[in-house]
Amino acid sequence: MLDKLNSGLEKALPLITPISVCIGVLAAGDLSGYREWTPWIFAFMTFSGSIGMNLKQLVGVLSQPLPLIATLVVLHAAMPLLALAAGHALYPNDAYTITGLIVAAAIPTGITSFVWVAILKGNAPLTLAIILVDTMLAPLVVPHTVAALIGAKVEMDAAAMMQGLFWMIVLPSLLGMALNQWTQGRVKTVWGPRLSPFSKIAMGVVVAINASVVAPYLQKIDAALLALAGTVLVLAAAGYGLGWLAARGLRADRGTTVALTLNGGMRNISAGAVLAVTYFAPPVAVPVVLGMLFQQSLASLFGRLLGREAKAASTTTLALKRRGEQGMRQ
């Protein structure tokens, strides 16, 4: 039953977050009071996703670190700078919106990227290593990136943010990996299928609660909100595009290209929303929550594009092979 539920939730991934945002906005009065629960729910999500990780996979990937380094550059250098440039160009007098765009771009890659990479038959060990390294770096990289790019324009408590990231992401990940190592992988086999559907449900709950907090800014759909949504959509798509370009620059194989593309665009958007709602004024969270509307749908879109690219490459290779065989016969 849990396997069927998990399979159904995986197929519905592009719809889970938009529906959860709508629920959060419509039920804001009932859900906003549960704001303090979100870090704990998110810690469960992180633990559930990390029981499949182990240090052997990380060591194997680190022996050829270029794809990992390229992804980190996209995640924490190229995308935050692109968000900063877009924010100043489009919202020069709105420090909160600029900060929200930067927070949405600076947060670590999402654990759900592993689900998409697995569905698309990409490089799973590389994806796990990217998630693991990025997760461990998050408490240092995210607060300092945001602080460096926004300066003193928006008040933030970097130390509290680092502590929050540690409890939400780092500690649950370490516990999950330690349990995997201690049980020699049995915990993933036994508990992975049991926890996975509840983790996806928890993602929807976290999104709904965070959306309820910023509901006053989302209830009035006007030209300004639609323009901001368009900006967030373009920036989110740019992450996937930059990941694909990085893979092309490295002349990576298909599995690595899938991993870099998905991890370059995917963000731990639920964690970003928790951070934005917890450590900033509510307007900062608006771009982050809007990002929830598009992320999974974009992952599905780019997954299809990667599938077409692979099919085209396979057809070309087959045609060249046949030509070579015909030439040999002649």
Protein Blocks (a to p, Z undefined) as FASTA:
>chain_A
ZZmmmmmmmmmmmmmmmmmmmmmmmmmmmmmmmmmmmmmmmmmmmmmmmmmgcfklmmmm
mmmmmlmmmmmmmmmmmmmmmmmmmmmmmmmmlmklmmmmmmmmmpccdfklmmmmmmno
pafklmmmmmmmmmmmmmmmmmmmmmmmnommbgcdfklmmmmmmmmmmmmmmmmmmmmm
mnnommmmmmmmmmmmmmmmmmmmmmmmmmmmmmmmmmpccfklmmmmmmmmmmmmmmmm
mmmmmmmmnopafklmmmmmmmmmpccfklmmmmmmmmmcfklmmmmmmmmmmmmmmmmm
mmmmmmmmmmmmmmmmmmmmmmmmmmmmZZ
